[in-house]
């Protein structure tokens, strides 16, 4: 099945295009028919020569070998790989969503695919840990999240509903995604908006914060249970400049977050007035305009 036939992929791409208008984050990494068709062999060679350099590379090594062995292997294997001047492209700042807009895409399907959200935060934001906990409670915590309990369990509007902050070098997105019957699209959107409003207006409960902290700190070691995961983890630590003590600091930073912090970041980073809503579905039945 092509992506154009996947309503979820269509909704996601339209959402990113609208939220990150004029920014690279709004362009699909894999490109589209037009952009991919224009790529030549010379373009690929030029890209490789410009960016694939040792002074633009992070190497993480995990396994049964000593530090000196690893360094020796790397130096031997890559000794002909020479450094050269690196010129990175200028990237525009991410523009905050300052309007409310709806993008309705008509498809003859029974389920409406909905994405609602706006710009979010970057990985180096000092509020990252409070935002992570807040989002876990809101919609990122699976069956324990508020959105799942309200929209899935109590209202029966969807099998899956979740929220996420896509954090990168530049501010990524905050989004809520849900699939529901065309006829209940409006009700699902209103339910999402109600949960967004609620977490901005009142403190989370003690047990919600306690359970969120327990899950995030308890599941952290699972990110390091294979050599492949450790290598990937170390690359990300270096890429985002998190520090070599990040493994020990993560739990401390999560545990230090308070209910006041959760309320503060919810009010700061969740906007209930300015957001983009994308709905792919049978619009005649959704009742959306």
Secondary structure by P-SEA (a helix, b strand, c coil): ccccccaaaaaaaaaaaaaaccccccccccccaaaaaaccaaaaaaaaaaccccccbbbbbbccccaaaaaaaaaaacccccccbbbbccccccccccbbbbbbbbccccbbbbbbbcbbbcccccaaaaaaaaaaacccccccccccccccccccccccccccccccccbbbbbccccccccaaaaaaaaaaaaaaaaacccccaaaaaaaaaaaaaacccccccaaaaaaaaaaaaaaccccccccaaaaaaaaccaaaaaaaaacccccccbbbbbbccccccccc
